[in-house]
Amino acid sequence: MLQWFLRHSYRYRSYLIFGLVMIPIVQFFRIVRPTIIKWVLEAVEKGQGAENLALALDYVLLFMICIVINFVLQALQVLATSYAGLNIVKNIREELFDHILKLPFVFFHSKNSGQIIIRLTSDVEAVRAALSGGLVRVVGDCLAIVGILSILLHMNWRLTLYVVIAIPILLKVTAWIGRLIREGMTSAKRLLSQMTTAVSEAIGGLEVIHGFSQQQSVLAEFNKLSRRYTEKYHELNNVEPTFYGFVEFMGSFLLACIIFDGTSQIHAQTLSFAELVAVVTYVQSIMHPIRHLTGMFNNLQNAWTSMQRIFNIMGESEEAEVNQQPALEASEVSRLKPALEFRDVKFSYGEELVLKSLNFSIKPGEKVAIVGRTGAGKSTIIKLLNRFYSPCSGEILLDNHSLENIPVTSLRERIGFVLQDVYLFSGSVQQNLSLFEERFNQASAEQVKILKNSGFLTLLGQELKDVEHNGENFSLGEKQLVAFGRVYTKNADIFLLDEATSNVDVRTEQFLQNQLNLFLKNKTAIIIAHRLSTVRHVDRILVLKEGQVVEQGSYQELVSKRGEFFEYFRHQYKDLAI
């Protein structure tokens, strides 16, 4: 994890080095001030002469110069470290999001959206807070403590012993409190992820919640998470004030001991009044970095926990371009014929097999429909062909080459698909057709013209409306029209259709069917459908049952058999035999 962080920091090393170099300089101008106060008092103690007064005023001027220099250098230090910290975190955020986009689909089965959002927002922000000056201030405070102790030992070793005894006690308590805070922050972040997920799911399912009048139950579940989150932070808030109060008590008790012992040393003439003032000032000065360290300790613990959680995701393996060697070149993949074959394929999302020794082949340019009851494994075939998942055993072949040997990017260039659930991105319809790729601009513009002229998305002569979040301003049927246009724009030679016309009316379905007939010429197609009108005119129909092909043939052949296909559709259509 440290090596990964240093790699991101290397680009801004000059800013970080400047910030580190400034630490001892800034601390020098800070810790030298009590010594200058001591010189002023010593000059005054020498007498009321003009020379002594002038010397005291010179020391006062030197004191003011130190304050100004300290202010300027510290401002430059904060600017440099903040700039580096912000840019390092920006790069971490962008790399994290890029990595998430490249993760295999299996990863998202065990992670909810709330957890991922928290990694990109709250956790990254915690790291930013630590980098933008926090870490430098901690190093500076530690250096200040060491410097002040060295000066105190030189001035009066006996009074310094009080400080030396107090610091280990404070450090021990700090370590104990830090462990409590770290454990508490981990639990709090876990609860925050659950709350974020609950909000995301509630917003996504708002229609269902309102439709079934479940507002109160959803609110109660959210309130339960919110209450647990609040209670966890109450625990942390109870810990911190107690700790800060203990630090204040230790500081006050330490000063009382030093003043008492210092007074006795003045009486014994082994310590001057100026030296006692300097010691007291240094003790007060050393308590500031100690108090600050205790406050920053919480932030650093939070940042460390967040960094670990970010790195855990970065440690996840990205989706492999090829799963086995030798890999085909992209130029070779583009020349492969669109012939598909499932050879003894078995697949499972968990323990139970979804596909059981599935075997079938599709010739180049052949249109094949797959029908079957819910859970038969139809949509799984689409996912396996896109290599969203890999088979547990068996092979899926493209022109006699295993998909595991084909680079996934090149494979997906050959495939266009339309799913039942369509996702649209915010932007124009043309951008959704081209998926923001310039190479598809011309083809997407032609599809926009077709959609405008169809009159389904807008009145004739009017411009198409822009897409809002996930197409909230589009009906399900309108989304399907855009999804089909997206595939037509890509113009891939393997077409996968997963029950994509279930949400459109008869008129729209007829329009899509006419467009599809033109598009599918010389293309290989797999069409999953529950409507008889969709499967009537394909070259072949595969009937899937419990993950296996139990029947196959043309429409007329399967109707004549009066088998599984006939039973599947006869309750829906009285004219099945026609």
C-alpha positions in Angstrom: 0.0 0.0 0.0 2.8 2.4 0.8 4.5 1.7 -2.5 1.2 2.4 -4.3 0.8 5.7 -2.4 4.4 6.8 -3.1 3.9 6.1 -6.8 1.1 8.7 -6.8 3.2 11.1 -4.7 6.2 11.0 -7.0 4.8 13.4 -9.6 4.4 16.1 -6.9 7.6 15.3 -5.1 9.0 18.8 -5.4 6.0 20.3 -3.6 6.2 17.6 -0.9 10.0 18.0 -0.5 9.5 21.8 -0.2 6.9 21.1 2.5 9.2 18.7 4.4 12.2 21.1 4.1 10.1 23.9 5.5 9.2 21.8 8.6 12.4 22.3 10.6 12.7 26.0 9.4 9.2 26.8 10.5 9.6 25.0 13.8 12.9 26.8 14.5 11.2 30.2 14.2 8.4 28.9 16.4 10.4 27.4 19.2 13.1 30.1 19.4 10.5 32.7 20.6 10.5 31.7 24.3 14.3 32.0 24.3 14.0 35.5 22.9 11.5 36.3 25.7 14.1 35.1 28.1 16.7 37.4 26.6 14.4 40.4 26.9 13.8 39.7 30.6 17.5 39.2 31.2 18.2 42.5 29.5 15.6 44.2 31.7 17.0 42.5 34.9 20.5 44.0 34.2 19.2 47.5 35.0 17.4 50.5 33.8 20.1 51.9 31.6 19.6 53.1 28.0 21.9 50.4 26.7 19.9 47.6 28.4 16.6 49.1 27.3 17.9 49.4 23.7 19.0 45.7 23.9 15.6 44.6 25.2 13.9 46.5 22.3 16.2 44.9 19.8 15.2 41.5 21.1 11.5 42.5 20.9 12.1 43.5 17.3 13.8 40.2 16.7 10.7 38.5 18.3 8.4 40.3 15.8 10.6 39.4 12.9 10.5 35.7 13.9 6.7 35.8 14.0 6.5 37.4 10.5 9.0 34.9 9.0 7.2 32.0 10.7 3.8 33.2 9.2 5.1 33.6 5.7 7.0 30.3 5.6 4.1 28.4 7.1 1.7 29.9 4.6 4.0 28.8 1.7 4.4 25.3 3.3 0.6 24.9 3.6 0.0 26.1 0.0 2.6 23.6 -1.3 1.4 20.6 0.7 -2.3 21.4 0.0 -1.6 21.6 -3.8 0.3 18.3 -3.7 -2.4 16.7 -1.5 -5.3 17.7 -3.6 -3.7 16.5 -6.9 -2.5 13.2 -5.4 -6.0 12.5 -4.1 -7.5 13.6 -7.5 -5.2 11.0 -9.2 -6.2 8.4 -6.6 -9.9 9.1 -7.1 -9.6 8.9 -10.9 -7.5 5.7 -10.8 -9.9 4.1 -8.3 -12.9 4.9 -10.5 -11.0 3.6 -13.6 -10.2 0.4 -11.7 -13.8 -0.1 -10.6 -14.9 0.2 -14.2 -12.5 -2.6 -15.1 -13.4 -5.0 -12.3 -15.2 -8.3 -13.3 -18.9 -8.6 -12.7 -18.4 -11.2 -10.0 -16.9 -8.4 -7.8 -20.2 -6.5 -7.7 -22.1 -9.5 -6.4 -20.5 -9.1 -3.0 -20.4 -5.3 -2.9 -23.4 -3.0 -2.8 -23.4 0.4 -4.5 -23.3 2.3 -1.2 -19.9 0.7 -0.3 -18.4 1.7 -3.7 -19.8 5.3 -3.4 -18.3 5.7 0.0 -14.9 4.6 -1.3 -15.0 7.2 -4.0 -16.3 10.0 -1.8 -15.9 9.8 2.0 -12.8 7.6 2.0 -11.0 9.7 -0.6 -11.9 12.9 1.2 -10.5 11.5 4.5 -7.2 10.8 2.7 -7.3 14.3 1.2 -7.7 15.9 4.7 -4.6 14.0 5.9 -2.5 14.9 3.0 -3.5 18.5 2.7 -1.3 19.7 5.6 -2.4 17.2 8.2 0.6 14.8 7.8 3.1 17.7 7.6 1.7 19.3 10.7 2.0 16.0 12.6 5.7 15.7 11.5 6.2 19.4 12.5 4.6 18.9 15.9 6.8 15.9 16.6 9.9 17.9 15.6 8.7 20.8 17.8 8.4 18.4 20.8 11.9 17.1 20.3 13.3 20.6 19.8 11.6 22.0 22.9 12.8 19.1 25.0 16.3 19.6 23.9 16.2 23.3 24.8 14.6 22.6 28.2 17.3 20.0 29.0 19.9 22.6 28.2 18.2 25.2 30.3 17.2 23.1 33.4 17.4 19.4 33.4 15.5 19.1 36.7 12.4 20.9 35.5 12.6 19.0 32.2 12.1 15.7 34.0 8.5 16.7 34.8 7.8 17.0 31.0 9.8 13.8 30.2 7.7 11.9 32.8 4.4 13.3 31.5 4.9 12.7 27.8 5.0 8.8 27.9 1.8 8.8 30.0 0.2 11.0 27.3 1.5 8.8 24.5 0.3 5.6 26.2 -3.2 7.1 26.7 -3.1 8.4 23.1 -2.3 4.9 21.7 -5.2 3.4 23.7 -7.6 6.1 22.7 -6.4 5.7 19.1 -7.3 2.0 19.0 -10.8 2.8 20.3 -11.2 5.5 17.7 -9.9 3.3 14.9 -12.3 0.5 15.7 -15.1 3.0 16.1 -14.4 4.7 12.8 -14.3 1.3 11.0 -17.8 0.4 12.4 -19.1 3.9 11.6 -17.9 3.8 8.0 -19.6 0.4 7.6 -22.9 1.8 8.9 -22.5 4.8 6.6 -22.1 2.5 3.6 -25.3 0.7 4.6 -27.2 4.0 4.9 -25.9 5.1 1.5 -27.1 1.9 0.0 -30.5 2.2 1.7 -30.9 5.7 0.3 -29.8 4.6 -3.2 -32.2 1.6 -3.2 -35.1 3.7 -1.9 -34.7 6.3 -4.6 -34.3 3.7 -7.3 -37.4 1.9 -6.0 -39.5 4.9 -5.2 -42.4 3.9 -7.5 -42.7 0.5 -5.8 -42.4 2.0 -2.3 -45.3 4.5 -3.1 -47.3 1.9 -5.0 -47.3 -0.5 -2.1 -47.5 2.3 0.5 -44.3 1.1 2.1 -42.9 4.6 3.0 -43.2 3.9 6.8 -41.4 0.6 6.7 -38.6 1.9 4.5 -38.3 4.9 6.8 -38.2 2.7 9.9 -35.4 0.6 8.4 -33.5 3.8 7.5 -34.0 5.3 10.9 -32.7 2.1 12.5 -29.4 2.4 10.5 -29.3 6.2 11.2 -29.8 5.6 15.0 -27.0 3.0 15.0 -24.7 5.4 13.1 -25.5 8.2 15.5 -24.9 6.0 18.6 -21.6 4.9 17.2 -20.5 8.5 16.8 -21.8 9.3 20.2 -19.4 6.7 21.6 -16.6 8.3 19.7 -17.6 11.8 20.9 -17.7 10.6 24.5 -14.1 9.3 24.1 -12.6 12.4 22.5 -13.7 15.0 25.1 -12.6 12.8 28.0 -9.2 12.5 26.3 -8.9 16.2 25.6 -9.9 16.9 29.2 -7.2 14.5 30.5 -4.6 16.3 28.3 -5.7 19.7 29.7 -5.5 18.4 33.3 -2.0 16.9 32.7 -0.9 20.2 31.2 -2.2 22.3 34.1 -0.8 19.8 36.7 2.6 19.9 34.9 2.7 23.7 35.0 1.9 23.7 38.7 4.7 21.3 39.5 7.2 23.3 37.4 6.2 26.6 38.9 6.4 25.2 42.4 9.8 23.6 41.8 11.0 26.6 39.8 10.1 29.0 42.6 12.1 27.0 45.1 15.1 27.0 42.7 14.8 30.8 42.3 14.8 31.1 46.1 18.0 28.9 46.2 19.4 31.1 43.4 20.0 28.2 41.1 17.4 29.5 38.6 16.7 33.0 37.4 13.2 34.5 37.0 13.8 34.9 33.2 14.7 31.2 32.9 11.6 30.2 34.8 9.4 32.3 32.5 11.2 30.7 29.5 10.6 27.2 30.9 6.9 27.9 31.6 6.5 29.3 28.1 8.2 26.3 26.6 6.0 23.9 28.6 2.9 25.8 27.3 4.4 25.7 23.8 5.0 21.9 24.0 1.4 21.3 25.2 0.1 22.9 21.9 1.7 20.3 19.6 0.7 17.5 22.0 -2.9 18.6 22.1 -2.8 19.1 18.3 -1.3 15.6 17.9 -4.2 14.1 19.9 -6.7 15.9 17.7 -4.9 14.9 14.4 -4.6 11.4 15.6 -8.3 10.8 15.0 -8.0 12.3 11.5 -4.9 10.2 10.7 -6.6 7.0 12.0 -9.6 7.8 9.8 -7.4 8.4 6.8 -5.4 5.2 7.4 -8.6 3.2 7.7 -9.9 4.9 4.5 -6.6 4.2 2.7 -6.8 0.5 3.6 -10.4 0.3 2.3 -9.4 2.1 -1.0 -6.3 -0.2 -1.4 -8.5 -3.3 -0.8 -10.5 -2.4 -3.9 -7.3 -1.5 -5.8 -6.0 -4.9 -4.9 -8.9 -6.6 -6.6 -7.9 -8.2 -10.0 -9.2 -6.4 -13.1 -11.1 -8.3 -15.7 -8.6 -10.2 -17.7 -8.3 -9.5 -21.4 -7.8 -13.2 -22.0 -8.3 -16.0 -19.6 -6.0 -18.5 -21.3 -3.1 -18.5 -23.8 -2.3 -18.3 -26.6 -4.3 -15.0 -27.1 -5.6 -14.0 -30.5 -4.6 -10.7 -32.0 -7.3 -8.0 -32.5 -6.7 -8.3 -36.3 -7.3 -12.1 -36.1 -10.5 -11.6 -34.1 -11.9 -9.2 -36.6 -11.5 -11.8 -39.4 -13.3 -14.6 -37.4 -16.6 -15.8 -38.9 -19.7 -15.1 -36.6 -20.2 -18.8 -35.9 -21.0 -19.7 -32.3 -20.9 -22.9 -30.4 -21.6 -24.0 -26.8 -19.7 -27.2 -26.1 -20.7 -29.0 -22.9 -21.0 -25.7 -21.0 -21.8 -25.7 -17.3 -22.3 -22.5 -15.3 -23.4 -21.5 -11.8 -23.8 -18.2 -10.0 -23.4 -20.0 -6.7 -23.9 -23.6 -5.7 -26.7 -24.6 -8.1 -25.9 -25.1 -11.8 -27.9 -22.8 -14.1 -26.5 -24.4 -17.3 -26.0 -28.1 -17.3 -23.9 -29.5 -20.1 -25.4 -27.1 -22.7 -24.6 -27.9 -26.3 -25.7 -26.1 -29.4 -24.1 -24.3 -32.4 -25.1 -21.4 -34.7 -23.9 -21.0 -38.2 -22.7 -17.6 -39.6 -25.7 -15.5 -40.5 -28.2 -17.8 -38.8 -31.0 -16.3 -36.7 -31.8 -18.4 -33.7 -34.5 -17.9 -31.0 -34.1 -19.3 -27.5 -37.3 -19.8 -25.5 -37.9 -21.3 -22.1 -39.5 -20.7 -18.8 -38.1 -18.2 -16.2 -34.8 -19.5 -14.7 -34.0 -21.8 -17.6 -30.7 -20.0 -18.2 -31.6 -17.9 -21.3 -30.2 -14.6 -20.1 -27.1 -16.4 -18.7 -26.2 -17.4 -22.3 -26.1 -13.7 -23.3 -23.9 -12.9 -20.3 -21.5 -15.8 -21.1 -21.3 -14.7 -24.8 -20.3 -11.2 -23.7 -17.8 -12.8 -21.3 -19.3 -11.0 -18.4 -18.8 -14.4 -16.7 -16.8 -17.5 -17.7 -18.1 -21.1 -17.8 -17.4 -23.4 -14.8 -16.5 -26.0 -17.4 -16.9 -26.6 -21.1 -16.1 -24.2 -23.9 -17.8 -21.4 -25.8 -16.4 -21.0 -29.3 -16.4 -18.2 -31.9 -15.4 -19.7 -35.3 -13.8 -22.7 -33.4 -11.7 -20.4 -31.1 -12.5 -20.4 -27.4 -13.7 -17.1 -26.0 -11.2 -17.5 -23.2 -8.4 -17.0 -25.8 -10.0 -13.9 -27.4 -9.2 -10.5 -25.9 -12.5 -9.3 -24.3 -12.3 -5.9 -25.9 -12.0 -7.4 -29.4 -14.8 -9.9 -28.6 -17.2 -7.2 -27.5 -16.4 -5.2 -30.6 -18.0 -8.0 -32.6 -21.2 -8.1 -30.4 -24.2 -5.8 -30.1 -26.9 -6.5 -27.6 -30.2 -5.2 -26.3 -31.4 -6.2 -22.9 -34.8 -6.0 -21.3 -33.6 -3.4 -18.7 -32.1 -0.5 -20.7 -29.8 2.0 -19.1 -29.6 5.5 -20.6 -26.9 8.1 -19.7 -27.6 11.8 -19.1 -27.1 13.7 -22.3 -28.6 13.8 -25.8 -30.1 10.9 -27.6 -27.3 10.9 -30.1 -24.7 10.7 -27.3 -26.6 7.6 -26.0 -26.6 6.1 -29.5 -22.9 6.6 -30.0 -22.0 6.1 -26.3 -19.9 9.3 -26.5 -17.5 7.7 -29.1 -16.7 10.0 -32.0 -16.2 7.1 -34.5 -20.0 6.5 -34.3 -21.0 10.1 -34.8 -22.1 9.7 -38.4 -24.0 6.4 -37.8 -25.7 7.8 -34.7 -26.8 10.9 -36.6 -28.5 8.7 -39.2 -30.3 6.8 -36.4 -31.4 10.1 -34.8 -33.0 11.0 -38.2 -34.8 7.6 -38.3 -36.1 8.1 -34.7 -37.3 11.6 -35.4 -39.0 10.5 -38.6 -40.7 7.6 -36.9 -42.7 9.9 -34.6 -42.3 7.6 -31.6 -39.9 9.8 -29.5 -41.2 13.2 -30.6 -43.7 14.8 -32.8 -42.7 15.1 -36.5 -40.5 18.1 -37.1 -39.5 18.5 -33.4 -36.1 17.9 -31.9 -35.6 14.9 -29.6 -35.6 15.6 -25.9 -32.4 15.2 -23.9 -32.0 12.2 -21.5 -32.2 12.9 -17.8 -30.8 10.5 -15.1 -31.2 7.0 -16.4 -33.9 8.1 -18.8 -36.4 9.1 -16.1 -38.1 11.3 -18.7 -38.4 8.4 -21.2 -41.0 5.6 -21.1 -39.9 2.0 -21.1 -40.8 1.7 -24.8 -38.9 4.8 -25.7 -35.8 3.5 -23.9 -36.0 0.3 -26.0 -36.1 2.4 -29.2 -32.9 4.1 -28.1 -31.4 0.8 -27.1 -32.1 -0.7 -30.6 -30.7 2.4 -32.2 -27.6 2.0 -30.1 -27.0 -1.5 -31.6 -27.8 -0.3 -35.1 -25.2 2.4 -34.7 -22.5 -0.1 -33.6 -23.4 -2.4 -36.5 -21.8 -5.5 -35.0 -22.1 -8.7 -36.9 -23.3 -10.8 -33.8 -26.6 -9.6 -32.4 -28.0 -10.6 -29.0 -31.6 -9.7 -28.1 -32.8 -10.5 -24.6 -36.6 -10.1 -24.4 -36.2 -6.5 -25.5 -39.6 -5.9 -27.0 -41.6 -6.9 -23.9 -42.2 -3.2 -23.0 -43.4 -1.9 -26.3 -46.9 -1.7 -27.9 -47.8 -3.6 -31.0 -47.2 -0.5 -33.3 -43.8 0.1 -31.9 -43.0 -3.6 -32.0 -43.9 -3.7 -35.7 -41.6 -0.7 -36.4 -38.8 -2.4 -34.5 -39.4 -5.7 -36.3 -39.2 -4.0 -39.7 -36.0 -2.3 -38.7 -34.6 -5.5 -37.3 -35.3 -7.5 -40.4 -33.2 -5.0 -42.4 -30.4 -4.9 -39.8 -30.1 -8.7 -39.4 -29.3 -9.4 -43.0 -26.0 -11.4 -43.1 -25.7 -11.2 -39.3 -25.7 -13.9 -36.7 -28.5 -13.4 -34.1 -29.6 -14.9 -30.9 -33.1 -13.8 -29.9 -34.5 -14.5 -26.5 -38.3 -14.0 -26.5 -41.6 -14.8 -24.9 -43.7 -13.5 -27.7 -44.7 -15.8 -30.5 -44.5 -13.0 -33.1 -40.8 -12.6 -32.3 -39.8 -16.2 -32.9 -42.0 -17.1 -35.9 -39.6 -16.0 -38.6 -36.2 -17.1 -37.2 -34.2 -19.9 -38.9 -34.2 -22.1 -35.8 -35.7 -22.2 -32.3 -33.9 -23.7 -29.2 -36.1 -24.7 -26.3 -34.3 -24.4 -23.0 -35.3 -26.3 -19.8 -33.3 -26.4 -16.6 -30.2 -25.3 -18.3 -30.3 -27.8 -21.3 -31.6 -27.8 -24.8 -34.6 -30.1 -24.9 -36.0 -29.3 -28.3 -34.8 -27.5 -31.4 -36.1 -26.9 -34.9 -38.1 -24.5 -37.0 -41.3 -23.0 -35.8 -43.5 -25.4 -37.8 -41.4 -28.4 -36.8 -41.7 -27.6 -33.1 -45.5 -26.9 -33.3 -46.0 -30.2 -35.1 -44.1 -32.1 -32.3 -46.6 -30.9 -29.7 -43.7 -31.0 -27.2 -42.2 -28.5 -24.8 -42.4 -25.6 -27.2 -46.1 -26.2 -27.9 -46.9 -26.5 -24.2 -45.0 -23.3 -23.5 -47.0 -21.2 -25.9 -50.4 -22.9 -26.2 -51.8 -21.2 -23.0 -51.0 -17.8 -24.5 -52.1 -18.3 -28.1 -55.2 -20.2 -29.3 -54.0 -20.1 -32.9 -50.6 -21.7 -32.2 -51.1 -24.4 -34.8 -52.0 -22.0 -37.5 
